[in-house]
């Protein structure tokens, strides 16, 4: 009876099993995602933009202090989702990060669907998900657990790749328009970053002998004009309605001068062309980078190369090479991870079809590596904590986010930093205090200090400098060097 039931419902049981495994694999993406406070730079900037957009209802312009943001000139697609989350859950860490988590889960689902479509093997698709979700470039800092642009970009790149592959095997006209749609959304999410996949897409279509057909159909040009028109409409509207210098900041802050490190507004220290490859091998893609090298050799081993293998090989390698030619940030590599995972999965599938014993051995090796990498990813999510050298950086953030410490703040409190830095992670929490409690806390410099000021600081060098010049009374303290202090007599006066 049991065998009869299993045979009758085998497909349903298999998919239920796949669903359970998929759910377990995704735990490092969402577990305790709201535990750490808002992080510095991109997440903090996005949080500020979303907070103010929720108040002003200006859906075209990202603002800081209610004026157009010139530090981050990206279009506001991500911010729109964060605003919806703020309206639903309030202004907190969960609202800023939940869209990223949803994008990540959708991206993993899309990766599974694409690999399954290619190989017709559920376990192969799960391998791709396992490799992706256990890569530090995917779940770590500046990645899918935070309110960054990368999770949305990854999802949109995979969406483009899904329809690219389908077009390569079926030449459906509608796939041309769908690819154009994902390019438009990609630009509205993170400027020209998504365009780095286009060269690889063209090379792959040439390999599949679909490129000539693509350029001969009028639908390519219609889709291109629609895409350019939609993107141009956004940039023109923001420029002419709200921000006359927007295109100037876009050019120098987002486009080719930034990519070539010749921007007047954004400067990056030079890093080797091989930065991303070394990063994967040494830190962000440990174990999997070695398996990726073996995956590259599979066609030589079995003397066969599938269309699916070439799809991932061309896509991942072209993206990495273009990325490596420009400015470097370690989180820029995140979109390449699912592509490399797809390459490994396609390689295992080919091995299983040609040499079953070797393929089974490869699956065992991947399973063992997966146990170690998953344990690391799960531990990262289960025990989120500050690095030892970041307690000073986030000291004020923790202070402002604690109700006990908040009770000691007053309108006379000022935040003092040295050096003065406009891009601090606590800015989001200052806005929360102002909105929820009506308490406005300004920042100040050493030159502006006066006797009687109440100073909140989180650097040891700041409190040491204050004690050299003033008699300092500490009212409250938290997290190493975070101090709330009153400045009394100037020591020169006392002498």
C-alpha positions as CSV (number, residue, x, y, z in Angstrom):
1,X,0.0,0.0,0.0
2,X,2.8,2.4,0.9
3,X,4.7,1.6,-2.3
4,X,1.5,2.2,-4.3
5,X,1.0,5.6,-2.6
6,X,4.6,6.6,-3.2
7,X,4.6,5.5,-6.8
8,X,1.3,7.4,-7.4
9,X,2.5,10.6,-5.8
10,X,6.2,10.3,-6.5
11,X,6.4,13.7,-8.3
12,X,4.6,15.5,-5.4
13,X,6.8,13.8,-2.8
14,X,10.0,14.7,-4.8
15,X,9.0,18.4,-5.0
16,X,8.0,18.5,-1.3
17,X,11.5,17.1,-0.5
18,X,13.1,19.7,-2.8
19,X,11.1,22.5,-1.1
20,X,12.2,21.4,2.3
21,X,15.9,21.3,1.2
22,X,15.6,24.6,-0.5
23,X,14.1,26.1,2.6
24,X,16.8,24.8,4.8
25,X,19.5,26.1,2.4
26,X,18.1,29.6,2.5
27,X,18.3,30.0,6.3
28,X,21.6,32.0,6.2
29,X,19.8,34.5,4.0
30,X,17.1,35.5,6.5
31,X,18.0,34.3,10.0
32,X,18.3,37.3,12.4
33,X,18.6,39.6,9.5
34,X,17.5,42.6,11.6
35,X,19.9,42.0,14.5
36,X,22.8,44.3,13.6
37,X,22.2,48.1,13.3
38,X,22.2,49.8,9.9
39,X,25.7,49.6,8.3
40,X,27.9,52.4,7.1
41,X,28.0,53.7,3.5
42,X,25.5,52.1,1.1
43,X,23.0,50.7,3.5
44,X,23.0,53.8,5.6
45,X,22.7,56.0,2.6
46,X,19.8,53.9,1.2
47,X,18.1,54.0,4.6
48,X,18.3,57.8,4.7
49,X,16.9,58.0,1.2
50,X,14.0,55.7,2.0
51,X,13.2,57.4,5.3
52,X,12.9,60.8,3.6
53,X,11.1,59.5,0.6
54,X,8.5,58.0,2.9
55,X,7.9,61.4,4.3
56,X,8.1,63.6,1.2
57,X,6.4,61.2,-1.3
58,X,8.8,62.4,-3.9
59,X,9.2,59.1,-5.8
60,X,11.7,60.4,-8.4
61,X,14.5,61.8,-6.3
62,X,16.7,60.3,-3.6
63,X,17.3,62.9,-1.0
64,X,19.5,63.5,2.0
65,X,18.4,66.3,4.4
66,X,15.6,66.8,2.0
67,X,17.8,68.0,-0.9
68,X,18.8,65.8,-3.9
69,X,21.4,63.3,-3.0
70,X,24.6,63.8,-4.9
71,X,26.6,61.1,-3.2
72,X,24.6,58.3,-4.5
73,X,23.0,59.1,-7.9
74,X,21.4,55.7,-8.6
75,X,17.7,55.6,-9.6
76,X,15.4,54.7,-6.8
77,X,14.0,51.3,-7.6
78,X,15.4,49.7,-4.5
79,X,14.3,52.7,-2.4
80,X,10.7,52.3,-3.5
81,X,10.6,48.8,-2.1
82,X,12.2,50.0,1.2
83,X,9.6,52.8,1.5
84,X,6.8,50.2,1.2
85,X,8.5,48.1,3.9
86,X,8.8,51.2,6.1
87,X,5.1,51.9,5.7
88,X,4.4,48.3,6.7
89,X,6.9,47.6,9.5
90,X,8.0,51.1,10.6
91,X,11.4,52.7,10.3
92,X,13.7,49.9,11.5
93,X,16.4,47.5,10.4
94,X,13.8,44.9,9.2
95,X,12.2,47.4,6.8
96,X,15.5,48.4,5.3
97,X,16.6,44.8,4.8
98,X,13.5,42.8,4.1
99,X,13.3,43.8,0.4
100,X,16.9,42.5,0.0
101,X,16.0,39.2,1.6
102,X,12.9,38.8,-0.7
103,X,15.1,39.6,-3.7
104,X,17.6,37.0,-2.6
105,X,15.0,34.3,-2.1
106,X,13.5,35.1,-5.5
107,X,17.0,35.0,-7.1
108,X,17.7,31.6,-5.6
109,X,14.3,30.4,-6.9
110,X,15.1,31.7,-10.3
111,X,18.5,30.1,-10.3
112,X,17.0,26.8,-9.4
113,X,14.4,27.2,-12.1
114,X,17.0,28.0,-14.8
115,X,19.4,25.2,-13.9
116,X,16.5,22.7,-13.7
117,X,15.3,23.9,-17.1
118,X,18.8,23.3,-18.5
119,X,19.5,19.9,-16.9
120,X,16.1,18.5,-16.1
121,X,17.6,17.4,-12.7
122,X,16.3,18.8,-9.4
123,X,19.4,17.8,-7.5
124,X,21.6,19.7,-10.0
125,X,19.6,22.8,-9.4
126,X,19.9,22.4,-5.7
127,X,23.7,22.2,-6.1
128,X,23.6,25.6,-7.7
129,X,21.6,27.0,-4.9
130,X,23.8,25.4,-2.3
131,X,27.0,26.9,-3.8
132,X,25.4,30.3,-4.1
133,X,23.9,30.6,-0.6
134,X,27.1,29.4,1.1
135,X,29.3,31.9,-0.6
136,X,30.4,34.7,1.6
137,X,30.1,37.1,-1.3
138,X,26.3,36.2,-1.3
139,X,25.5,36.3,2.4
140,X,28.2,38.4,3.9
141,X,28.8,42.1,4.3
142,X,27.3,44.4,1.6
143,X,25.3,41.4,0.3
144,X,21.8,40.0,0.5
145,X,21.3,40.3,4.2
146,X,21.6,44.0,4.1
147,X,19.8,46.9,2.5
148,X,22.1,47.1,-0.5
149,X,21.6,47.2,-4.3
150,X,23.3,43.9,-5.0
151,X,20.4,41.6,-4.1
152,X,18.1,43.4,-6.5
153,X,20.8,43.5,-9.2
154,X,21.4,39.7,-8.8
155,X,17.7,39.0,-9.2
156,X,17.4,41.2,-12.3
157,X,20.6,39.7,-13.9
158,X,19.2,36.2,-13.4
159,X,15.9,37.3,-14.8
160,X,17.7,38.5,-17.9
161,X,19.8,35.3,-18.2
162,X,16.6,33.2,-17.8
163,X,15.0,34.7,-20.9
164,X,18.4,34.9,-22.7
165,X,18.7,31.1,-22.4
166,X,15.1,30.5,-23.3
167,X,15.5,32.7,-26.4
168,X,18.6,30.8,-27.4
169,X,16.7,27.5,-27.5
170,X,13.3,28.7,-28.7
171,X,13.7,32.2,-30.3
172,X,10.5,33.4,-28.8
173,X,10.0,37.0,-29.8
174,X,8.5,37.9,-26.4
175,X,11.8,37.0,-24.7
176,X,13.5,39.9,-26.5
177,X,11.1,42.3,-24.8
178,X,11.4,40.5,-21.4
179,X,15.2,40.8,-21.6
180,X,14.7,44.5,-22.4
181,X,12.4,44.8,-19.4
182,X,15.1,43.4,-17.0
183,X,17.7,45.7,-18.5
184,X,15.4,48.7,-17.8
185,X,14.8,47.5,-14.2
186,X,18.5,46.8,-13.8
187,X,19.4,50.4,-14.7
188,X,16.7,51.8,-12.5
189,X,18.2,49.6,-9.7
190,X,21.9,50.2,-10.1
191,X,22.7,52.3,-13.1
192,X,24.8,50.7,-15.8
193,X,26.0,47.7,-13.7
194,X,23.6,45.3,-15.4
195,X,25.0,46.3,-18.8
196,X,28.2,44.3,-18.0
197,X,26.3,41.1,-18.8
198,X,25.5,42.2,-22.4
199,X,28.9,41.4,-24.0
200,X,28.7,37.9,-22.7
201,X,25.1,37.6,-23.9
202,X,26.1,38.5,-27.4
203,X,29.0,36.1,-27.4
204,X,26.8,33.3,-26.2
205,X,24.1,34.0,-28.9
206,X,26.9,34.0,-31.5
207,X,28.0,30.6,-30.2
208,X,24.4,29.3,-30.5
209,X,24.1,30.8,-34.0
210,X,21.2,33.0,-32.8
211,X,23.0,36.4,-33.1
212,X,22.2,36.9,-36.8
213,X,18.5,36.1,-36.2
214,X,18.5,38.6,-33.3
215,X,19.9,41.4,-35.3
216,X,17.6,40.7,-38.3
217,X,14.4,40.9,-36.3
218,X,12.7,44.3,-35.9
219,X,11.7,43.4,-32.4
220,X,15.3,43.9,-31.2
221,X,15.2,47.5,-32.3
222,X,11.7,48.1,-30.9
223,X,12.7,46.6,-27.6
224,X,15.9,48.7,-27.5
225,X,14.1,51.9,-28.3
226,X,11.5,51.2,-25.6
227,X,14.2,50.5,-23.1
228,X,16.2,53.6,-23.9
229,X,13.0,55.6,-23.9
230,X,11.9,54.4,-20.5
231,X,15.3,54.9,-18.9
232,X,15.7,58.3,-20.6
233,X,12.3,59.4,-19.4
234,X,13.4,58.8,-15.8
235,X,16.7,60.6,-16.1
236,X,15.1,63.5,-18.0
237,X,12.3,63.9,-15.5
238,X,14.6,63.9,-12.5
239,X,16.9,66.4,-14.2
240,X,14.4,68.9,-15.5
241,X,11.9,68.7,-12.7
242,X,14.0,68.5,-9.6
243,X,17.8,68.3,-10.0
244,X,19.3,70.3,-12.9
245,X,22.9,69.0,-12.2
246,X,21.8,65.4,-11.9
247,X,23.3,64.2,-15.2
248,X,26.6,65.8,-14.2
249,X,26.7,63.8,-11.0
250,X,25.5,60.7,-12.8
251,X,28.4,60.9,-15.3
252,X,31.1,61.4,-12.7
253,X,29.6,59.4,-9.9
254,X,28.0,56.4,-11.7
255,X,29.2,56.1,-15.2
256,X,32.5,55.7,-17.1
257,X,34.7,58.2,-15.2
258,X,33.9,56.2,-12.1
259,X,34.5,52.9,-13.8
260,X,37.9,54.1,-15.1
261,X,38.7,55.8,-11.7
262,X,39.0,59.2,-13.4
263,X,35.9,60.7,-11.7
264,X,36.1,64.2,-10.2
265,X,33.8,63.2,-7.3
266,X,34.7,59.5,-6.5
267,X,38.2,58.3,-6.1
268,X,39.3,54.7,-5.5
269,X,42.7,53.3,-4.6
270,X,44.2,51.2,-7.3
271,X,43.9,47.5,-6.9
272,X,45.3,44.7,-9.1
273,X,43.4,43.5,-12.1
274,X,43.3,40.1,-10.4
275,X,41.7,41.5,-7.3
276,X,38.4,39.6,-7.7
277,X,40.0,36.3,-8.6
278,X,42.3,36.5,-5.5
279,X,39.4,37.6,-3.4
280,X,37.3,34.5,-4.4
281,X,40.2,32.1,-3.8
282,X,41.4,33.5,-0.4
283,X,38.2,34.8,1.2
284,X,34.8,35.1,-0.5
285,X,34.5,31.8,-2.5
286,X,36.7,29.4,-0.5
287,X,36.5,25.8,-1.6
288,X,34.1,26.6,-4.3
289,X,36.7,28.5,-6.3
290,X,38.8,25.3,-6.4
291,X,35.8,23.3,-7.6
292,X,35.1,26.0,-10.2
293,X,38.6,25.5,-11.6
294,X,37.9,21.8,-11.9
295,X,34.5,22.6,-13.5
296,X,36.3,24.5,-16.2
297,X,38.3,21.4,-17.2
298,X,35.3,19.1,-17.4
299,X,34.8,19.5,-21.2
300,X,38.4,18.5,-21.8
301,X,37.9,15.5,-19.5
302,X,34.8,14.1,-21.2
303,X,35.5,15.7,-24.6
304,X,32.1,17.2,-24.8
305,X,30.8,20.7,-24.2
306,X,27.1,21.4,-23.7
307,X,25.2,24.6,-24.6
308,X,24.4,25.0,-20.9
309,X,28.0,24.8,-19.9
310,X,29.0,27.5,-22.4
311,X,26.1,29.6,-21.2
312,X,27.5,29.9,-17.7
313,X,31.1,29.9,-18.8
314,X,30.8,32.8,-21.2
315,X,28.4,34.7,-18.8
316,X,30.6,34.4,-15.7
317,X,34.0,34.9,-17.3
318,X,32.9,37.9,-19.4
319,X,31.3,39.5,-16.4
320,X,34.4,39.0,-14.2
321,X,36.8,40.3,-16.9
322,X,34.7,43.5,-17.4
323,X,34.3,43.9,-13.7
324,X,38.1,43.5,-13.2
325,X,38.9,46.2,-15.7
326,X,37.1,48.9,-13.6
327,X,37.2,50.2,-10.0
328,X,37.1,47.6,-7.3
329,X,34.9,46.9,-4.3
330,X,34.7,43.5,-2.9
331,X,30.9,43.4,-3.0
332,X,30.7,44.1,-6.7
333,X,31.5,40.4,-7.3
334,X,28.2,39.2,-5.9
335,X,26.3,38.8,-9.2
336,X,29.0,36.5,-10.5
337,X,28.5,33.9,-7.8
338,X,25.2,32.4,-9.1
339,X,26.7,32.3,-12.6
340,X,29.7,30.3,-11.3
341,X,27.4,28.1,-9.3
342,X,25.5,27.4,-12.5
343,X,28.7,26.5,-14.2
344,X,29.6,24.0,-11.6
345,X,26.1,22.5,-11.6
346,X,26.2,22.2,-15.4
347,X,29.6,20.5,-15.2
348,X,28.4,18.0,-12.7
349,X,25.4,17.3,-14.9
350,X,27.7,16.6,-17.9
351,X,29.8,14.3,-15.8
352,X,26.9,12.3,-14.6
353,X,25.6,11.9,-18.2
354,X,29.0,10.8,-19.5
355,X,30.9,9.2,-16.6
356,X,28.4,8.3,-13.8
357,X,31.0,7.1,-11.4
358,X,33.1,10.3,-11.8
359,X,29.9,12.3,-11.5
360,X,28.9,10.6,-8.3
361,X,32.4,11.4,-6.9
362,X,31.9,15.0,-7.8
363,X,28.6,15.1,-6.1
364,X,30.2,13.7,-2.9
365,X,32.9,16.3,-3.0
366,X,30.4,19.1,-3.4
367,X,28.3,17.7,-0.6
368,X,31.3,17.6,1.8
369,X,32.3,21.1,0.8
370,X,28.7,22.2,1.2
371,X,28.6,20.9,4.8
372,X,31.6,23.1,5.7
373,X,30.5,26.2,3.9
374,X,26.9,25.9,5.0
375,X,28.0,25.6,8.7
376,X,30.0,28.8,8.3
377,X,27.1,30.6,6.6
378,X,24.6,29.4,9.2
379,X,27.0,30.4,12.1
380,X,27.3,33.9,10.5
381,X,23.5,34.3,10.5
382,X,22.9,32.7,13.9
383,X,25.5,34.7,15.7
384,X,25.7,38.2,14.0
385,X,28.2,40.4,15.8
386,X,30.5,43.4,15.3
387,X,34.0,42.9,14.3
388,X,36.5,43.8,16.9
389,X,37.6,46.9,15.0
390,X,34.1,48.2,14.4
391,X,32.8,48.8,17.9
392,X,34.1,52.4,17.8
393,X,32.5,52.9,14.4
394,X,29.0,51.8,15.5
395,X,29.2,53.0,19.1
396,X,26.8,56.0,18.7
397,X,24.5,53.8,16.6
398,X,24.0,51.4,19.5
399,X,23.7,54.3,22.0
400,X,20.9,56.0,20.0
401,X,19.1,52.7,19.5
402,X,18.9,51.9,23.2
403,X,15.9,53.3,25.1
404,X,17.9,53.5,28.4
405,X,20.6,55.6,26.9
406,X,18.1,57.7,24.9
407,X,16.6,58.9,28.2
408,X,19.9,60.8,28.9
409,X,19.9,62.7,25.6
410,X,18.6,66.3,25.4
411,X,18.3,69.1,22.9
412,X,21.8,70.3,24.1
413,X,23.4,67.1,23.0
414,X,25.8,67.3,20.0
415,X,27.7,64.6,18.2
416,X,31.4,65.2,17.8
417,X,33.6,63.3,15.5
418,X,37.2,63.5,14.6
419,X,37.7,63.7,11.7
420,X,34.3,65.2,10.8
421,X,32.6,62.7,8.6
422,X,29.2,63.3,7.0
423,X,28.7,59.6,6.2
424,X,28.2,57.9,9.5
425,X,25.8,55.0,10.1
426,X,24.0,56.6,13.0
427,X,22.2,59.2,10.8
428,X,19.2,56.9,10.3
429,X,18.7,56.7,14.0
430,X,19.0,60.5,14.4
431,X,16.1,60.8,12.0
432,X,14.1,58.2,14.0
433,X,14.7,60.1,17.2
434,X,13.5,63.3,15.6
435,X,10.4,61.7,14.1
436,X,9.4,59.6,17.1
437,X,10.4,61.8,20.0
438,X,10.9,65.2,18.5
439,X,14.5,65.3,19.7
440,X,16.9,67.0,17.2
441,X,20.6,66.3,17.7
442,X,23.1,68.2,15.7
443,X,26.7,67.4,14.9
444,X,29.6,69.7,15.7
445,X,33.3,70.2,15.2
446,X,36.1,71.0,17.7
447,X,36.2,74.6,16.5
448,X,32.5,75.1,17.4
449,X,32.7,73.6,20.9
450,X,31.6,75.7,23.9
451,X,31.7,75.2,27.7
452,X,28.4,73.6,28.7
453,X,28.0,71.5,25.6
454,X,26.9,67.9,26.1
455,X,28.9,65.8,23.7
456,X,28.2,62.3,22.3
457,X,31.3,60.7,20.8
458,X,32.5,57.2,20.0
459,X,36.2,57.5,19.3
460,X,38.9,57.2,21.9
461,X,40.9,60.0,20.2
462,X,37.9,62.3,20.6
463,X,37.5,61.8,24.3
464,X,41.3,62.1,24.8
465,X,41.4,65.4,22.9
466,X,38.5,66.7,24.9
467,X,40.2,65.9,28.2
468,X,43.3,67.8,27.1
469,X,41.3,71.0,26.7
470,X,38.3,70.7,29.1
471,X,37.3,69.3,32.4
472,X,35.0,66.5,31.2
473,X,32.2,65.0,33.2
474,X,31.0,61.6,31.7
475,X,27.2,61.3,32.1
476,X,26.7,57.9,30.3
477,X,28.9,55.4,28.5
478,X,28.5,52.4,26.2
479,X,30.5,50.1,24.0
480,X,34.1,50.8,24.7
481,X,34.7,54.5,24.0
482,X,31.1,55.8,23.4
483,X,30.7,58.6,25.9
484,X,28.0,61.2,26.7
485,X,29.9,64.0,28.4
486,X,29.5,67.5,29.6
487,X,32.3,70.1,28.9
488,X,33.1,72.2,31.9
489,X,35.8,74.8,32.4
490,X,38.4,75.1,29.7
491,X,41.8,74.1,31.1
492,X,43.5,77.1,29.8
493,X,41.1,79.3,31.8
494,X,41.7,77.2,34.9
495,X,45.5,77.7,34.5
